[in-house]
Amino acid sequence: MTPTPSQIAFFATAAKGTEGALRDELRELRLYHVRADRGGVHFEGRWEDGWFACLHSRIALRILAQMGRFEAPDGPALYDGVRQIDWTPFLTPEHTLAVSAACRSGGLTHTGFIAQKTKDAVVDQLRDLLALRPSVDRKDPDVSLFVHIAKDQATVYLDLAGESLHRRGYRAEHLEAPLKETLAAAILRLCGWDRVSPLVDPMCGSGTIPIEAALWAGNVAPGLLRRRFGFERWACHDATAAARMAEIRSVAMAARRDTDVDILGCDIDPAAIDLAGSNARKAGVRPRFEPGTVETLRHGDGPGFVVVNPPYGERLDADPALYDGMSAAFRSQRGHCIAVLAGSPAIEHAMRRQPDKWYALFNGDLECRLLIYRNAV
Ligand SMILES: C[S@@+](CC[C@H](N)C(=O)[O-])C[C@H]1O[C@@H](n2cnc3c(N)ncnc32)[C@H](O)[C@@H]1O
């Protein structure tokens, strides 16, 4: 069973700009001491609260458990600090590990060196105790560590998720320029969608926004689509822990609900419509997908949401005439909330009015604005 210090300090990482949305989500999930920070959200709890967050969070990229925090102005101090932590509950010489690192301002400036020193300390601890050492597997490790160093303070974490949580598993293939599932989920929350009003993504590509909307409306925990998380490969994840995790999964299964919310995805590209449909089937949800152009969008009058991620020109061609046509179509959707993830100022310009609200978000490395407009009835 996983060792049980009474409270573990967790850090859920998030795409820049989505920390507030993740904080609100984790509070709704009734996790404790939830506090937003740069790049993510802190919370505290037992190990199983971390498992629960892996299963239920739609916005977090990773759930990290803090294993140690110490001064590390140089390599020997980092090595000693990591060796002080007892790694034996988590891995044996039969397990593989990988270490990643990030740093800013301090004596240690090279992430490759930080990862190497950390790995050496873990491996040496096990070798000295058990005469055998675990090996490194950067692609598919059993145990993933993350080290963050800022102003000579090192924080060492275990990564519970393993593979990033945006990889839900339903989008095996994709078209160009898909949104990360976690970013789509954050946009749905930030624009204030109530999980009941009709929603359309008129440029849906591989269907990420409608699929995430349907999962949320159906109260489907996104982690249910995954076979297993990183922590389920740790040495301490024994039969008792596995049985507890099975219970947490079955509670989540029972909480799914049927929904008849009208969720629609359209795209000019018939191949995108086929792909979006196949992705939705893999996710076990049924938003509607139809071919169509954004310029001819008619989503009915009355309350509704348009949530869209138009092409920007960076990865897909952007066309000023497309933005003008899109903007005119959006203005005609009476009573609607229009949420546009704009990766280019030309999109905001074409909208021809100030957004009622906006957020700075990062789509990968690309700084974007989520523009929110509320149309009169
Ligand atoms: C940035 S991609 C959307 C990606 C999507 N959010 C996803 O996660 O896969 C933009 C999409 O707009 C579509 N598109 C371009 N012009 C369009 C138009 N006039 N009407 C409807 N869709 C259009 C493209 O085919 C492309 O799939």
The ligand as an ORCA input file, in Angstrom:
! r2SCAN-3c Opt
* xyz 0 1
  C      -7.854     25.036    -35.736
  S      -8.837     23.855    -36.520
  C      -9.949     23.318    -35.267
  C      -9.300     22.271    -34.425
  C     -10.239     21.654    -33.440
  N     -10.570     22.557    -32.359
  C      -9.659     20.345    -32.912
  O      -9.431     20.244    -31.709
  O      -9.370     19.452    -33.707
  C      -9.873     24.820    -37.540
  C     -10.881     24.041    -38.363
  O     -11.661     24.986    -39.112
  C     -12.091     24.353    -40.285
  N     -12.552     25.389    -41.245
  C     -11.796     26.218    -42.008
  N     -12.595     27.049    -42.725
  C     -13.874     26.747    -42.374
  C     -15.144     27.267    -42.750
  N     -15.263     28.277    -43.635
  N     -16.255     26.734    -42.195
  C     -16.141     25.701    -41.302
  N     -14.966     25.154    -40.940
  C     -13.835     25.690    -41.451
  C     -10.887     23.539    -40.729
  O     -11.287     22.491    -41.596
  C     -10.305     23.071    -39.395
  O     -10.755     21.769    -39.095
*
